[in-house]
Structure formats: C-alpha cells, structure tokens
Amino acid sequence: MNQPHLQEEEYIDRGDPHAYEVRDELEDDLRDRTSGWYPTNADGSNTIWRYMDLGKFVSLIQSNQLWFSHRSNFEDPYEGRYSKEVAEEIQREKWNIEEPNDEDSAYFIDNDLDEYVSCWNMKESQSAALWKMYVEGDNGVAIKSTVDQLGEAINLFSDPEFDRDIEFGKVEYHVTGEEPRGRYAPIFTKRDIFDFEKEYRVVLTSYESLDDVEIDGVKIIDGVGIGVNIDLDLLIDDVYISPSAGGYLRDVVERLQSDYGPDYSIEQSTVYDHPLIES
C-alpha cells in the first residue's frame, strides 16, 4: 500500500506548548485515524512497587538514574503493537481496504516509535508472584513508593536536540483483538493474561535516533535503554529485602545507604514467614 509520510503533513512548531498534541493527532490520523485515547493515571497516593535483582539496585543507588528499557527488549511480542485483528479492522474501517494482507497489516501493527519504559506494580501489598519473576534466587529487593513520588522524583533532562515526550499511566488489560486504538494504546495496554502484574508505567518516547545525542550525566544506549536522573530521597519510602535472603543482603543494602545517602527504611519481606512467627 502507499503508506503516508508524516513529513508531508502539516508543519509542527516544536515551540508550541501543544506541539505534542498536534503530533499525536497527525500520527493517529496517519495510521488508525483515532485520536484522544490516553492512559488513565492513578491516584497520587497509590502504592507502587519495583522488584529488582541486587545488581540493578546497586546501579540505581550508585548512579541516581532510573533505567527505562526499550520496548523491543520485553519478552511479550505484543509490547507496543496492535494485534493482527485490530490492524485488519483499522484497514477495513478507516482505509477501506477490504482484504488486508500480512504485508499491509505489519505496517499498522507496529507504531515504529522509540519507546522506553519504566514498569512498576501498583498494589497495596507485596506480590509473591513478582518476587519470583524479577528476583533471581535470594539476591533482590523491592522498592516501595507512590505514584506522586515517582512523578516528582524524575528529573527529566531538557535538551533542544532531544525531541521527546513522557507519559504516566495505568496499563489496561484486554482480550486479544479488543484493545483500544490511539497514539498511546499499544504501549499502555496488554493482553489479559498479564493482568496479575497490575502494572503502572512511565513511557519516554524519542522522536529521533539517539545515536548522536549526548547529555551530560545521562546514560543513553539507542534502542536499548535510557538512564533518567532520579531523586532517590523523593522516590524511595522503603526497601524490602527478598523474603528468603540471608542477613548478608541487609548488610549490603545498609552499606549502600551509608555510602550514598538515600533516606529509606529497610524491611525484611515476611511473605513466606510461618504464621506463628510475629512480623
């Protein structure tokens, strides 16, 4: 099919405070011709968790940077993409293509945007399933924070050469083929087989290649990830140590706190404690 090109459309003034909204409308019009779908943000007081192995925690504390991974690195092949069913519906309903083929559908399935994602679990209590998924063996921790604290703690760099956008919101879960349509829909929706994750996301979108972008103090690996500066004192309320970890891990976490200074409380997870043991 003759695919439309963004550069042939209306000029976007990047100095306009609503430039990204204009861009969203143009991109939606070019592909799915649906505008206005945005992720739902959570109440600022909602508790969020991030589970990680010890190496990632050490990197976070030492670098003061929160790692955003490129969507292509996620295991789920639907990450950031429409399903084939929706891609075909878009072609039939919006582009009058009566018999979509796989080549055309491939264009509508993938939005081709460079999206970098920080994933959190939005739940009041800990998750035994996520301890097992994200912490290898005993060497890991869970960071406890809130939606508001995460937003306030991110120090998003401003650089005229880096054309980017950032969005916060809850992931919506759906049956395959019934996902919403819109600029942010593919990256803020997942199949309902993942609904146990109760995910909250921060998505950083780059509108250009990061190969030649250099920003002091910011780690950028094009197509892999971006380290975004973070105020750890604002971000972290508590650090929970893996429920099966020995005392050595608490010593490591305490030493990191002593050496690098974030003010957080340290708790041992009790999710596997015997019911007769007082927490």
QUIMOMO-V218760 format. One line per field, one symbol per residue. ss: DSSP state (@ for helix, = for strand, . for the rest). phi: phi as a letter, one per 20 degrees, with the letter a starting at -180 (. if undefined). burial: 1 if it has 9 or more other ideal C-beta (glycine too) atoms within 8 Angstrom, else 0. A space follows every 10 residues. Layout:
# QUIMOMO-V218760
ss=???
phi=???
burial=???
This chain:
# QUIMOMO-V218760
ss=.....@@@.. ........@@ @@@@@@@@@@ .......... ......==== ===@@@@@@@ @@@.====== @@@....... =..@@@@@@@ @@@@...... .@@@@@@@@= ...======= ==.....@@@ @@@@.....= ======@@@@ @@@=...... ...======= .===...... ....@@@@== =@@@@@@.== ======.... ........== =...====== .@@@@..=== =.....@@@@ @@@@@@@@@@ ....====.. .........
phi=.effdgfeeg fdeffffdgf fffgffffff ddlccnecfe eegfeffccc ebffgffgfg ffelceedef gfeffffegm cfffffgffg ffeddlefcf dffffgfefd emeeddcddc ddbfdfcfff gffddemeea ccedbcgfff ffefeffdbf edebbcbdre fddbfgndff cqgegfedcb fffdfffled cdddddebfe gdeccgmdec cgmdacedgc effffeecdd egfdfefgff fffffffffd ngecedcefd fdffgeefe
burial=0000000000 0100000010 0111111101 1111101110 0100011111 1111011111 1001111111 1000000011 1110011101 1101101001 0001101110 1001111101 1110011001 1001100111 1111111011 1011001000 0100011111 1111000010 1111111111 1001001111 1111111001 0010100101 0000111111 1100110111 1110100011 0111011000 0101010010 000000000
